[in-house]
Amino acid sequence: MSEPSDQSDDQFDDIVDAETNRDPDLAVIEAGSRTLRTQGGQPQGDPVPSRPEDPELDKALREVETELSTRWGETKLEPSVTRIAALMDVLGDPQRAYPSIHITGTNGKTSTARMIEALLGAFELRTGRYTSPHVQTITERISLDGAPISAERFVETYQDIKPYVELVDAREEYRLSFFEVLTGMAYAAFADAPVDVAVVEVGMGGTWDATNVIDASVAVVTPIDLDHTDRLGGTTGEIAGEKSGIIKQGATVILAQQPVDAAQVLLKKAVEVDATVAREGMEFGIVSREVAVGGQLLTLRGLGGEYDNVFLPLHGAYQAHNAAVALAAVEAFFGIGAEHARTLDPDTVRTAFAQVASPGRLEIVRSSPTVILDAAHNPHGARATAEGVSEAFGFSRLIGVVSTSGDKDAKGLLEAFEPILAEVVITANSNPRATDVDALAAAAVEVFGEDRVVVEPRLDDAIEAAITLAEEEAEYGGAGVLVTGSIFTVGDARLLLRRG
């Protein structure tokens, strides 16, 4: 079957797996006398899996990745759920074997999904989580009980559904996309486990997203801002219209703080389908927040009452807002609301939040100087990251390492970071859709001025240059490095910098 050709080539995502397309020489890179990354497994407690150590299993996983790479990329939006619905039908509708919490929005979806998963797991429910994109390895996208499925299980799940995928391919006008096949794998894996509840993040939008073949009892909408405007709409209200498609008949809708036009659209949809709405700042929210060592200390007001002394080991006010949204979503899943004078067990809530990790979100991967990774990829996310860095870290000088994707507002992102960065090192990541280095550098010069911009086309050289600039402050000068601009930039840097 041919692929759709109604959009230009630059709207296709040639990447379906960041790990497959990364330079294998990233494994060991010297920066002066320092080794940025040593060969070995993932750090203890790291929620991001490494490649399989078994050569045969690694080969099998790569074969699956290669097959998936022949499919239509995930950033192209074709307004139909026909193909994924057909796949679910021939698979026996596995997505109906468990209740679901569905999450959409512009920023904060993955962190919120991880928090919801942690809370549900703490209350002894078996969870499945489906998020995208991945930081380093494709298996991250499908998690069971809070951990990515094994490479072996990933391969087995693909082989199990492959005959059905091929059947649908033969029936439909277009072959199933990369994202549609992965969505089918996730739903099948959750049913096979089986899970008690699935936590599902949309890929893009909502109404026509492949994940939207579930009828979630709880729909979560994280903050909406401008992103993917060529596909979802040019205003936050238009984008909200697309994202409101996950709100189903009789569901409970958990709304993060939204722009006025987006909130109006979402509330209108909720009324149309007789959904119950809980709004951050009204029915739930943050009572207090204090910066603490390694994170922040929160008092949260949930749907049923207050939860104090909640330690969240993540930085940034936006993560506190994500925590409030996640808590309300889990309360709603358990049937807790204003009409019920009860809360979740506070100690269990505290335990769950204290264990949350969110790789690539203000993640410290090195000290002396401190190197932080953050996957902010649009101006809204960059502003939140800049505020988080300013609040949580007392850097005397901060050097940015930036590479963005070609379809993003690179200049807007750079403008958001300009107030906190002394210099910026412009580079490229492993994604073929990465912004051209010269074009990104030109945008950076407009924002920062020529004297504050360094260009290093290779990411390893860019990180080395940034570390060198930071070290000019001397060992205890308080300088740091922020690597940002794209999930691909963060994933590549994580391979380079994490300790084995």
Phi, psi and omega in degrees: 000144177279167177260159178301146181231025184274357178232157184290160185301329184288357175262003175268146176262104181287346178266130167240347178211111183300323182296317182299324188265002180277152180293121181296341179286357177293345186303315180226119180225131180268135173241098188062237178266002184260143170265119182292321179215136178257152181295142178152184183280184181286156177299152178300131181082002180289123181282000179258119184286153173270173173297152178299140178284331178290118184301323181291319178293319178298320177297317179297319179296317179296326177295320176295315179300320180295317178297318178296328183292345178279353184266164179304129186293160193278349182268359176268129184253117174247119192288077178197142170249018183299313185292313181293325177295322178295320178294316178299322181297313182287339176276354181087026179052060180298334183292349179263006182274357185203153173287159185224154167244123187250134187235127173229181183135181180264312180230152175092001185296312185292316178299318179296319178299318179296321179292317177300315179301316181296318179295313180298318179296324179294334176266023170064032171262141176279125187247150165239137179231133178236115182225164178202158349283182178268158179281312183228316189232137187302331182294343178301333189292333182243116182239147173233132179053038174084004181228143177303144178296154181292158176301321180298315180291325177299312180297316180298318180296318178298314181296325180296318184267350185306315180300326180285325175299314181295326177296315179292320176307317184288335184272324190270164180296321179239150174294154173300143180279170174307311183291323178296318179295316178297322178297317176299320177298315181298310182296323178292318180297321180295319180292324182289332187305306346272161178261160174275332182201143176252137175250113192238124176262132177295156175279310178204130176078237182183293186308310184258010179290145183300333180290345191277037170257007174262155174247082186286137177285338177232124176248128183246131177239106176285173185306134179261134176214183183281120175195149184052041185295333179289342182251327189251344181130158186267356177231161179294332176293316178295318179296320178299325178299318177291317183287335180294349181297344179277351181280114186255165183307124175074008182285170169257130183251124177256112184254120168292170177300133187231155167301153186302314183293325177293317180299319180299317180295315182294319179293322178298316179296319180299319178296319182298327184251014177057043178268150175272136184244135171236124187249134176297135182093350178235288180279341178204168177164197180262124177275314178208157182209129178231137174292133180230166178297121179081008180163229182206153180251126189238150160243121184248140172259113179269190180290336183248351182161190184262151176230112182257170177054044178266113178270126177245114185279042178228150183263153173104138179300326182297330177288329174295319177295320176300321180296318179298318179296315181298317180298315179297322180297318181289321175302315180298321179299323179275004177083018180270133177208186183299332182282351180251120182276064179207163177230172168290160179299118186300320181295322178293321177298316179298316180299317182296310182295326181294343183258002184289137172232149178219086184304137177080010176240101186045050183265124178276123182241356180199153174236164178054068356277162178291130175242126182244139175250136175212133188272020177306130184227005176215166185301320180300312178295322180295320178297318179296320179295316180301318178295320179295319179295315181298323183284318190269339186233135180262055183292135173279335180205128181237128180254130178264144169241117190231130166218132183243170172273150189295339182264012182256164177277081185296318182295319178298321177295316180296321178297324178292327182272342187306319183296336184255352184255128175287316175221162176228134176256117182269135185210193178228149174257187186279356181283126177302340178271008179300144178301136176307133185301317181295319180294319179293321179296320179297319177295321180295320179297321177300322185274315188261336190091150187300324184292343183254010183242129174242141180243124176223103186301328179269136183297321180298320177293324180294317179295317178300316180297319180294318178297319178298316178298319180295322183289348175295342178281357184079168190303321183248029183280348177081025178270159179211175180230134176242118178257123191202182174113338184190151173297330178291320177299315180295315180299316178298315181295324180296320175299322181286323194253339185289151183268138179278000000 
